């Protein structure tokens, strides 16, 4: 009787062990570490100037890898960072970020995400970066930066060709169409509505209407200028247009309401 109880206990223990082993084994083994940066880890960055990170990785499943700036344990929000193509096996990945204005960075966190793991930090690299907010001076890049950027452009082209050859579902087509219409509407509305007010209004209200016009012009020109210098600097430019177009329309809505209740002042 005692022997049967022991055998049942051992059998149950074995099942529990196999269960937890299966759970732990579902997450891919991933190792990443920073092997080089350009410019050096202690440097000053101009506005929208990229800080490149060469990341060595090993993974037994496709993963995405991002480099994100942090300061005192919090992510720096006035920054842009790289998109990522799937990486698997072992090799090197290129990460980068840039600062939109003045700021500080004391840590670069390498974030990893994949099929079996949520996006999260996998490595940390200490830096001492000061964002000046000024136009950056010309800088000579390390050879590995240009080489890896060329490789990413090839991967981007291959991914684009692959996506163009794959059939698009009806749901995806509708979502893309809706998003593009929203983006186009935000772009046109963000310019047209304040431009109309700038033409129609007088006095201080005209000056106020010039603010969203200037905002939209700055955003569009910054995207054009950034892409002309670095094609990867504004990978999410449609979202930038959408966000700032909505901001412009919100400002104009507030001005219309204020003008109605305060008076035109013409």
N, C-alpha and C positions, 0 to 999 in steps of 0.2 A: 504493500500500500504506500509505504514511504517512498519506495523507489519510483512508483508511478508519479507521485507528486513532484519528486525532484526532476523527473524527465519532463513533465509538463512545464515546470518552472523554467528549465533550461531551454525548452522549445519556444516558450513565450519570449524569453529574453533574447533568443536568437532572432525571432521575428521583429522585435522592437529595434534591435541593432541594425538589421537589414533595412528597416524602414527609414531610420535616421541616416544611414549610409547613402540610401537612394536620394534623400532630400539634399544632403550635402553635396552629392555628386552631380546634381542637376546644374549647378553653377559652374560655368567654364573657368578653367584656370587661366588667369591673366596676369602678366607681369609687365609693367611699364616703368621706365625711368628716363630722365632728361640727361642727354649726353652732350648737348651743346646749345648755346643761344647766340642770337645775333640781333641787336648789339649785345655787349657783355651784360652780365647780371646786374652790375651797378652802372646805371646810365641815366641820361635824361632823354625823354621822348617828346617830340613835337606833337601838335594836334594831328590825329589820324595817322601817325607814323607807326608802322607795324613792328612789333617785337616778336621775332621768330624763335621757335623752340623745336629742336630736333629730338624726337622721342623714339627710343628703342622699345619695341614691344614683342611679346610672345603671347599667343592666344590659340586655343584649340577650336575656336569658333569665330565667325566674323564679328568684329566689334567696331564701334565708332569711337574716335578719340578726339577730345577737345582740350585746348589750353585756355584756362580762365584766370583773370587777375583777381587777387584778394589783398585786402589791407586790414590788419588787426583782426583776422578771422572772418571778415565779412567780404562778400563778393563786391567788387567795384562795378557799379551799375552804369556809369557813364563811359562805357567801353563797348567795342565790337570784338567778336572773336570768330575763329574759323568754323566753317562747316566741316563735315567729315565724310569721307567715303569709307565703306567697310574695309577693314584690314583683318587678315587672318594669317596664321602661321607665325613667322618671325620676320622682323625687318625694322624699318624706320618709317615714322609718320611725321608730317609737318604740322605743327600747331602755331597759332599766332593770335595776338590780340593788339588792339590799338586803343588809345584814350581819346575821347571826344574833346577833352579840355584839361585844365589843371587837375592834378590828383597825385596820389601816391600808391605804389604797389610794393608789398613786402613779401609776397608769396605767389607763385604760379602753381595752381592745382591742375593736375592732369585728370580729367574726367573720362570715364569709360562707360559705355553702355552697349548692350547686346541682347540677343534673343533670350538668354537665360539670366540676365542681370539688369537691374534698373540702372539708369545713369547715376553715377556717383564717383567720388574721388578715389583714385587708385595710386596717386603719387603726389608729392609736394616738393617744390623746388624754391629755396629762398632767393629773393632778389632784393634790390634796392633801387627802385625806379621812381623817378620824379617826372610827372607830366607837366610840361611848361605851358601848354595851351597855345603856344606860338607856332608859326609856320616852321616846319623842320628844315634844317640845312641838308644839302645833298650828302648822302652817305654811301660808301662803298660796301656792298654786301659780301658776305662769305660765299665761296663757290657752292657750298652745299645748299644754300638757300635757293639760288637760281636753278640748280639741278632738281631739287625737290619740287619747286614750283612748276617747272616744265613737266615733271612726272604727273603732278596733280592735274595740270591742264589736259594731258593725254587721258588720264582717268576720267576727268569730267566730260571730255568729248566722247569717250567710249560709253560712259553711263548715259549720256544724252542720246546717242545713237541706239543704245539698247532700249531705252524707254520709248523712243519713237517707233521702234519695231514691235513693241509689245501692244496688244489690244487694250484699249482703255475702256473701263467699265462705264455704264451709263451714269451711275452715281458719282464717279470721279469726274466725269465730264461736266455734270451739272454743278458740282462743287467748284470746279475750276472756273466755269463760266460765271457763276455768282461772284466768286472772289475777284475776278478780273473786272467785272462790271462795277463792283464796289470800289475797287482801286481806281478805275477810270473816273467814276463819279466823284470820288474824293479829290482826285487831281483837278478835275474841271471845276467842281464846286468850290474847292479850296481857293482857287484863283478867281473864278468868275463872280462869286457873290461879293467878296470884299472889293473887287475891281468895280463892280456896278455901284456899290456904296461910295467908293472913292470918286466916282464920276458925278453921282447925284447929290451927295451930302456936301455941307459947307462947314467952315470953321473947325472947331475941335473934333467934331464927329468925323470929318474927312481925315484928320490926322490919325484918329483912332482906327479908322478902316484901313489905313496904310500899314498897320502893324501886321495883320495876317497875310497881306500881300507880300510884305518883306519876308515874313517867315517862310512862306511857300517857295519864294524865289531862292532864299538861302538854302533850303533843303534840296531843291532840285539841282541847283548849281553845285552844291557840295557833293551830291551823288555823281554828277557828270565829271567833276574834277577828280574825285577819288578813284573812279573807275578808269579814268584816263591814265592815272599813275599806277594803280594796282587793280587789275581786273577782279581780284577776290575781295576787295575792301568793302563792297556793298552787295554781298550775296543775297541779302534780304531786303533789297531796295523797294519791292512792291509793298512790303509791310511798312516801311518808313513813309512812303507816299500816303498809304491808307491812314496811318496814325496821325500824321501832321495835317492831312486834309480834314480829318474829323476835328482836330484841334482848331483849325482855322474856322470851320463852320460853327463850332461851339462858341468861339470868340464873337463871331458875327451875330449869332443868336442872342448872346448877352447884350451886345451893343444895340441891337434892334429893340429889345425889351427896355433897356435903359433909356434909349432915345424917345420911346413912346411915353414913358412915365415921367421922365425929367423934362422933356421938351426938346425941340429940335435945336434951339439956339441959333437959328439962321437969321 
